[in-house]
Amino acid sequence: MTSEHFKSVPQILMELPAAEKQKLCAEVKAFIKNLQWNDARQLIYLVMKNPAVKAKVVGVLTTYLTKTLKAKIRYGE
């Protein structure tokens, strides 16, 4: 994690071009479209308490990072 090439996932997502953010957002929306939520906090809670939805969202993100961006994922300790 001390490598100069290391970037956190939030940092990578913030640096994405708008078109890529929209593409990734559309993929995630497919899994959360049936959830009833009013704000981001509630959406995060609903996703985190539903293991199936959480796994799908993480899967979309992981696939995007590894296939599209050719990133290598390293989990923190």
JOCORGI-V853484 format. One record per residue. RES is the residue in one letter. SS is DSSP state (H for helix, E for strand, - for the rest). PHI is phi in degrees with one decimal (999 if undefined). OMEGA is omega as a letter, one per 40 degrees, with the letter a starting at -180 (none if undefined). Layout:
BEGIN
res->{RES & RES}
ss->{SS & SS}
phi->{PHI & PHI}
omega->{OMEGA & OMEGA}
END
This chain:
BEGIN
res->{M & T & S & E & H & F & K & S & V & P & Q & I & L & M & E & L & P & A & A & E & K & Q & K & L & C & A & E & V & K & A & F & I & K & N & L & Q & W & N & D & A & R & Q & L & I & Y & L & V & M & K & N & P & A & V & K & A & K & V & V & G & V & L & T & T & Y & L & T & K & T & L & K & A & K & I & R & Y & G & E}
ss->{- & - & - & - & - & - & - & - & H & H & H & H & H & H & H & - & - & H & H & H & H & H & H & H & H & H & H & H & H & H & H & H & - & - & - & - & - & - & - & H & H & H & H & H & H & H & H & H & H & - & H & H & H & H & H & H & H & H & H & H & H & H & H & H & H & H & H & H & - & - & - & - & - & - & - & - & -}
phi->{999 & -92.6 & -62.3 & -69.0 & -91.3 & -70.8 & -138.1 & -74.5 & -58.8 & -57.8 & -65.3 & -60.6 & -63.8 & -65.9 & -88.1 & -66.6 & -64.6 & -55.2 & -63.4 & -70.4 & -61.4 & -64.2 & -62.4 & -64.8 & -61.9 & -63.0 & -65.3 & -70.2 & -58.0 & -60.5 & -92.2 & -108.2 & -62.1 & -92.0 & -80.6 & -98.0 & -144.8 & -110.3 & -150.2 & -60.2 & -60.8 & -67.3 & -61.9 & -59.5 & -59.8 & -64.1 & -67.5 & -67.9 & -87.8 & -109.6 & -56.6 & -68.6 & -67.4 & -58.8 & -62.7 & -68.7 & -64.3 & -63.1 & -63.0 & -61.5 & -64.2 & -62.1 & -62.0 & -60.3 & -64.8 & -82.9 & -86.8 & -78.6 & -94.3 & 56.2 & -86.1 & -103.9 & -93.8 & -125.4 & -84.6 & -66.1 & -95.4}
omega->{i & i & i & i & a & i & i & i & i & i & i & a & i & a & a & i & a & a & i & i & i & i & i & i & i & i & i & a & i & a & a & a & a & i & i & a & a & a & a & a & i & i & i & i & a & i & a & a & i & a & a & i & i & a & i & i & i & i & i & a & i & i & i & a & a & a & a & a & a & i & i & a & i & a & i & a & none}
END
